[in-house]
């Protein structure tokens, strides 16, 4: 057995996460044959196979592959922490901070508020990632993540989590609609998103009134655009919809309107860094300001 080239571990990680040479190659920005060649090199160095093909042709790490993948993730995290520490050596808010949240928060809350942060900290580069799926903090897919639910025990044990606010919801319609807004059809989420608390609320309200949804989408931004186009009414987050010209809150039957907690999470190795602390403070102030401006009915 020869000592492996630690640079090859990133190929093992990419293949373990993507499950195919082609997808791993796209992730790394290289040709799939290079991934296969580097995997062969590390398997030769370790004198053991690391992957097996699954029933659908996917590449699955075997027991040895799982062990190497876990060790590689540890090294990846350490290297990420080292890079972060070096970038932060000046004590100033310089460098890149990658923030992920659902699209409506990124597009409607943080992008409009970013000018003040960037003006105050010209050495800061803010990456705002509008993503509905949960990006991994441990894999350095993001530095700061905003989630609309309390993190589970497994997640909370690996990250620092803090509740920073509450999203309240209300029903909205287009202001220019002629006639009663409640005559408009409900707009809701497609089947894959029906687990969301506000989607369940809409479903119950429609069942009580014998209504049906004319349009279903998979994202709150789509609902906002549909309401703004006059296609119907829907529940929208007040911190966003209250600041969109042309929308108005309406009274609807259906009981207490839903709320969702806003949780901010970051990796423990990053929390002390000046640029991370600066962006977290900006996020909290931005949410707090919008909450004060959006008092629920």
N, C-alpha and C positions, 0 to 999 in steps of 0.2 A: 504493500500500500504506500502510495506517495502522498505528500502533503498537498491538499487541494489548493487551487488558486481561488482566493477569497472573492475575487472579482466575478468568478463564475456563479457565485451564490445568487446574484440578482437574476440570472437566467432560471435557476431553480424556483425562486420566488414567483417570477412572472408566469412560469408554466403551471405552478401549483394554483395560482389565482385565476388564470385564464382558461386552463384545461385544454389548450391546443397550441401547437407551434405557431400557427398563423396569428392567433389572438395575442400570444405572448410577444411575437415579433412586432405587432402593431403597438403594443404597450411600450416596448423598448425602443421603437423606431428603427428596427433592423429587419433583415431578411429572416424568414422562418428557418431556413437551413442553417443560419448561424446559431439560432437557439438550439437546434438539434445537435449541432457540432459541439457547442460548449457544454451541453448536458452530457454528451458522451465523454467529454474530457473529464468532467468531475466524477462521473460514474467510474471511469477507468482509474482515476486517482484514488478513489475510495474503495475500489474493487467490489462494488455492490450496485445492483439496479435500484433506482430511486422511484421510477414510475412504471405503471402498468396501464394498459388500455382498458377502458370500461366498455360496457355493452353497447354504448352509442358511439364508440370510437374516441371518447374523450380520454385525456391523459390524467390518470389519478395517481397521486403519491402513495406508495406502499408504506409499510411501517418504517423502513429506513428513510424513505422520502419525507414522511411526516416529521421525523426527528431532525433531518437536515433543514427542513422548512422552518421549524420553530427556532432552531439556532440561528438561521439566517435572518429571521424577523428580529431577533434580539440584536444582532449586529447592525441591521438596518436602522433600528431605533437608536442605538448608540452613536452611529455615524451622523444621523439626523440631529441628535442632541449636541454633538460636537460642532457641527456646522452652525447650529443656532447660537451656541455659546461664543464662537469666534465672531460671528456677525454682530453680536451684542456687546462685544468687549468695550466699545466706546461708552456704553451706558446711555446712548441716545436711541431714539425710536427710528433706527435706520434698518433697511432690509425689507424683505418680503413677508407679508402675513396673509395666509390663505384662509378665507372665511367661507363656510358653506351654510346654506339655509334653503328652505323651500323657495321656489321662484318668486312668489308674490312678495316675500319679505325682502329678497335681494333687489328685485326690480322696482318695488314701490316704496320701500323704506330706506334701505341702506345706500343705494346708488344716488338718490336725490340728496342724501345727507353727507355724502363723501367729500364734497368740495371743501368743507371746513376742516376736516381731518387732514387732507392732503396739503392744504394751504399752511396749516400749523406745523406740519412735519414733512418738509420737502424731501427728506431722505427715505421716506416710507413708500413702499410699493404695496398696494392693497389688491389682492386677488379675490374677487367676489364670485363664488361659484353657486349658481342657481341650480339646485339639484334636489329632486324629491326623495331619492334614495339616501340612506345614511352613509356618508363617506367615513372611512376609518381614520381615527386620530392616531391609533397605534401604528398604522402603516404609513403615516405621514401624508395621507391623501388630503388632509386639511389640518390647519393649526388650531382653528376655533370652529366649533359646530354649534348651530342653534337648532334645537329640536322642540317640537310642540307637544311633548309628553315627558313625564318624569322618566329618567333612565332606569332600566332594570338593574337588578343587583349585579349581574355579570358585567354590564357596561360600567356601572358606577365604581366598581372595584379597580378599574384600570384608568379612569380619567377623573379630573376634578370637575364637579358639576355644581351649578348654582342656578336657582330659580331667579330670573331677573324681571319677570312681569307676567301679565295675564292678557291673552287676547280675548276680547269680548266680541260677540257676533250680534248682528241685527239684520233684519230683512231690508233689502234695497230694491228700488225700481228707478227707471229713468224719469227725470223731472218732467220732461216734455210729453210724457205719455198722456193722451187724451182719454178721459174716462177714469174709472176707479182702478188703481194699481192692483188691487186684489183680484180683478178680473183677468189679469195676465196669468199665463201658465207658470208653474214652478220650473226652475232650472236646477239641475242637481248633478251628482257625480255618477260616472259609469260604475259598473258592477264591482270592479276591482278596488274601488275607493269607498265602498259603502260602509266600511268599518269605522270611518271617521265620525266623531261625535256629531258634527254639524250635518253630515250627510244623513245620519240616522234620524236627526231631528226633522230634516226636510221630508224624509220618507214617512215619518209618523204624521206630520202635518198634512201631507197629501192623502194619506189613508183616511184620516179623520174627515176630510172634506170631499173625498171621492174624486180627487184630482189625479192627473197623470202628468209626468214631466215631458215637455216637448223636446228638450235638448239635455243631453248628459255629456259631461266632459271629465277629464282626468286631472284637472288642476284648477286651483282657485283663480288664477289669472284668466283662464278661459271663462269661468263664471262671470268675473267682473266685466270682461269684454262683451259677453252676451247680454248682461243686464244693461250695460251702457248702450248697446245697439237696440234696446227696446224689445228684446225677444222674450222677456219674462222677468220674474222676480226670483231672488235667491238670498241666502244668508251669506254675508261677507264680513271679513274682519273689520271692525270699526276703525282701527288705527290706520287702515288703508282707505276704505270706502268713504269715510268722512272727508277725505281730502281730495277726492276725485270730482272734478267739476261735472255737473250734469246728473249726479246721483242724489237720491233722497231716501232717507229712512222711511219705512212704512210700518204701520201696526198690523200684526198678523196673529191669528189664533194658533195655538200649539203648545202653550205652556212656557215655562222658563227657558230663555234662550241659552244656548251652550256657551261655555268658556273653555279655553285651553291654556295651560301653563306654558311659558316660554323658558326653556332651560338652556343655559350657556355651558358648554363643555370644552375643555382643553386638556392637553397632555400635561401631567405633572412636571415633566422636564422643561416645559416651555413657560410655565406661568410666571416665573420670576423675571423673564426677559423684558427689557424696557419696551420693545415694540409690541409685544403681546399684551402687556399691561395697558399700553396706550390705546390699542384697538379695543380691548375689552371695556375700558372706561368709556370710549366713544359709543360703543354699542349700547351700553347700559343707559347713557344719557339720552341717546336717540330714542330708545324704547320708552323711557320715562317721560320724555317730552311729548311724544305722540299719545301716550296714555292720558296725560293731563288734558290734552286737547280733544280727546274723544271720550266724553262722559256718556255712558250708556243711558238710554231712556229708562 
